[in-house]
């Protein structure tokens, strides 16, 4: 009789587990397209949680938390939307100059610019290519037709659909962020209960370490990237790079991705070469590489790995591997995952774990 009861209980437990796994898989399949929005909202909430806690302590109450959540969500939306609007407006202004340049190329052709002959290397190859493809109206028109073909139209449509998809994801991120900021305490209590039931005491340590890693990553990537953008904006202004402030803002965004700022240095150098400033082009690349070298090899490893004792190699693997696997979201998911894995390894080999306090 006892064996029969035990067997029935085991069957029921296995049935519950199977049903739970099935429902969880079905839920992930249904909400799969919006998982990035949920993860982004969680990352942002963890990052700004210390600030939120200080504000809530000053203005307690459910109504105040609702207003603070709304203000925080609106502030984030403006922080993203305003630079995009400014960039689109600048691009629209530049589109007129581009259209004029294309018209000139199709009617008169474009002679080889003077700055090509001043290039330290590759000037002969570039000069020959320019003469073969852009020097006469017929050849310039032929090159322009390549950009107006069906393949280019298809790519433009693909870009438009991607932009629309990301706009929807951004909207759901803001919506999720509002509820996370408003109901933070209740959600955190539920997560702690679930962690205790599934993992026991190590579960809370995993969450705490992941939170520390996310904050360290934001300090190391976002804040340092903004610092690089400010420094390079000053350099662009000093060297006479066109649209220095806009290019500085783009450099700040690109600098959040390892080695991404080098692309913006190349753009700045090309803009200076177009003005026949070879020395300025060389200077912007050299100064940019020095700034990136200091940031990537000294400042970022301390900020990202300092709180969790995560070695720089694993910081770099987490960032680059995370970007490869999850895109921009991997910048934060990757280092957090590596930090948790290193913590579990240290526990396994008997090292003293990193002391963490609270989220």
N, C-alpha and C positions, 0 to 999 in steps of 0.2 A: 504493500500500500504506500509506504514511504517512497519507494522507488518510483511509483507511478506519479505521485505528487511532484517529486523532483523533476521527472521527465516533462510533465505538463508545464511546470514553471519555466523550464529551460526552453521549451518550444515557444511559450508566450514571449520570453525575453528575446529569442532570436527573431520572432515575428515582429516585435516592436522595433528592434534594431533595423531589420530589413525594411520595414515601412518608413522608418525615419530616414534611412539612407535614400530610399526611393523618392520620398517627398522633397528631401534636400536637393537631390539631383534635378528633380522637376522644377523646383524653385529657381535654381541657378540657371537652368535652361531658359526659363521664361524671362528672368531678369538679367540674362547674360549681357545684353547690349548696354545695360545701365550699371553694371558692376564697376566700370571705371569711374563713373560719377560718384558712386557710393564710397569708393576707396579715396578719391580726391577729397571728398568732404571729410572723411575721417582724418586724413593727413593734415588738412588745414585746421581742423578742430584741435588735434593734438598739438599742433605748432603754436596756436594762439591761446591754448588753455591757461597758461600762467597769467597772461594779461586778463583773460576773462574772469579768472578767480579773484583777482584784485579788484576788478570793477564790481563784481557781484557782492563782494564783502562790503563795498562802500554803499551800494544801492541794493539791498536785499529785497526779496519778495518775488512772487510769481509774475506779477505784472511788469516789474522792472526787468526780469529775465527775458520776457517776451520782447520788450522794447530793445534791449541790448542785443538780442539775437537778430532782430530786424535791422538795427543800425550796423552791426558787424557784417551781415550778409550784403547790405547795400554798399558799404564801404569797399568790400572785396569786388563787387560787381563794377563799381566805378574805377577801381584800381586797374582792372583788366580792360574795360570798355574804352575809357578815355584815351589811353595810349593807342589803342587800335583805331579809334576815330581820327586822331591826329596823324597817324601813319597813313591811313587811307586818304586823308585830305592832302597830305604831302605827295603821295603817289599820283593823285589826280592832277595836281599842279605840274608834276614832272611828265605826265602823259602828253601834255601839249607840246613840250619840248621834244619828246620822243617822236611824236607825229610829224613835227616840223623837220626833224632829222631824217626820218624815213622818206618824206616827200622830196627833200633835197637830194637824197641818195638816188631816188628813182628818176629824177629829172636831170641831174647834173653829174651824178657819181660822187664818190668821196675820195679825194686824194689821200695819200699816205700821210698821217700826221707827223709833225716834226719830232714828237717825243719818241717815236719808234726808233729813230736812228740813235737816240741817246741811251737806249736800254743797255745794261751791262752785258747781257747775253740774249741770244735768240732774236736780235733785231733783224737779221737778214731773212730768217724764216718767216717772221711775222710780216715783214715788208712784202715779200713775194706773195704770201697768202692774200694780203690786203689788195695788191694790184690785180690778182687773178679773180677776186670775188667782189670787190666793192669799188674799184677805181672808175668803172664806166657805168652809165645808167642801166644798160642791158644786164650786166652781171649783178649789179645791186638789186635790180628787180627780180632776177632769178632767185637770189638768196632770200628775198622777202617772201616769195611765193612758197618757199619751204615751210614758213611759219604759218601760212594761211591754209595749208592742206587739211584734209579730213582727219589725219592723225592728230594734228594740233587742236582741232575743234573737239575731238574726242577727249583729249587730255584736259582741255578747259572745262568740259562738262564734268569730268571726274573730279577735278579740283573743286568745282562748285558743289557737287554732292558731298564731298568730304567736309567742306566748310559748313554746310547745313547740318551735317551729322554732329560735328564738334560743337556747333551752336546749341543743338538740342542737349548734348551731354553737359555743356556748361550750365544751361538752365536747370537741369536736374541736380547738378552739383550744388548750385545756390539753394535750391529748395531743400535738399538733404542737409546742407550746412545749417540752415535756419533751425530745423528741428533738432539737430545735434546740439547746437548751442543752447537752445531753449530747454531741452530735456536732458542735458548732460548728466546730472546727478542720478536720475532714475535709470538711464541707460548704463551708466558705469556700475551701479549696484547690481543690475541684472547680469552684466558681463562678469562681475566678480563671483556671483553665485554660480554661474555656469562654469567658470574656470575652476572653482573649488571642487565642483562635482566631477569634472572630467579629468583635471590634471592635479588637483591638490595644491599645496603651497607653491610649487614651481610655476604654476600657471600665472600667478600674479607677477612673479619676477620676470617672466617672459614678456608680459604686457608692459611692465615698467621699463625694461631694457629697450623694447621696441620704440616706446615713446621717447626715451632719451636719444635713441639713434635718429629718429625722425627730426627731432629738434636740432640735434647736432648737424644733420645733413642740411637742413634749411639754413642754419647759420653759415655752414661752410660753402654751400652752393649759392643760395639766393643772396645773402648779405655780401659775401665776397664778390659774387658776380656783379652786384650793383656797385660795389667799390671799384672794381675793374672798369666798369662802364664810365663812372665819373672821372677816373684818372685818364682814361683814353679819350674822353670827350674834351678834356683840357688839352691833351696832346693834339687832337684833331684841329681844335681851334688855333693852337699855336702854329701848326704847320700849314694851315690854310686849306684843310680838307673841306670840300663842299658838303653842306648839310651836316655839320659836325655834331650838333646836338642830337639829331635823329639817328645818326650813325653811332653815337655814343650810347643811346638807349638800346639800339639793336645789339651792340657789343655786350651790354650788360645782360641781355637775355641769352645771347649765344655763349657767354662766359659761364653760365650755369651748367652747361654741358662740357665735360672735359674735352679740351682741344677745340671746342667750338668757336672760341674767340679768334682763332687764327684765320678763319674764313673772313671775318669782318676786317681783320688787318689787311688781307689781300684785296678786299673791295676798296678800302681806303687808299691802298697803294695804287690801285688801278685808276682811281679818281685823280690822284696826284699826277700820275703819269699822263693822264689826258690833259693836264695843265702844263705838261713838259717839266714837271718838278721831279726829276729822278732822285735827287738828294733827299727830298721830303718823303718820297716813297720808301726809300731804304730806311730812313730814320723811323718812320711809323712802324715798319715791320720789326726793326731791332728793339725799339722801346716797348712795343707790344709783347714781344717774346720775353723780354726781361720781366715785365709786369706779370705775365701769366706764369712764368717760372717761379717767381717769389710766391704768388698766390697758391699755385698747385702743389709746390713742394714743401712749403713751410707753414702757411696759414691754414689751409683746408685740412690737412691731416690732423692738426691739433684740434680744430673745432669739431670735425666729424668723429674722429676716433677717440678723442680725449675722454669724453664722459663714459664710454663703454670699454676703454682699453682695446679698441679694435685696431689691429695693425694696419698701416697704410696700404699694404698690398691687398688686403681683404676689402678695405674701403674702395680702392680703385676697381677691384673685381666686382664688388657689389654695384658700383655706379654704372660701369660700362656694361656688365652683364644684365643689369636691370633695364638699362635703356634698350639693349638689344632685344630683350624678351617682352617688355611692357611699354616701350616708348618713353615719353617724358615722365610718366608715372613711375617708371623704374628707377628714376633718380632717388626716390625716397623709399620705395619698396625694397630695392636691392640692398642698400646698406643696413636697413632694419633686419632683413632676413639674415644677412651675414653676422650681424651682432648677436642675434638669438642663437645661431648655430655655433658661434665661438663660445657663447656662454654655456651651452649644453656640452660642448667638448671639454671645457674647463671643469665642469662638474664631473664629467665622466672620468677624467684623468686625475681628479682630486685636487685641482687648484682652488684657491679661495675665490669665490665669485665676486663680481663687482657689487659694491653696496649701492642700493638704490633706495630712494625714500618714498616719493609719491608722485603720481601723475599730476 
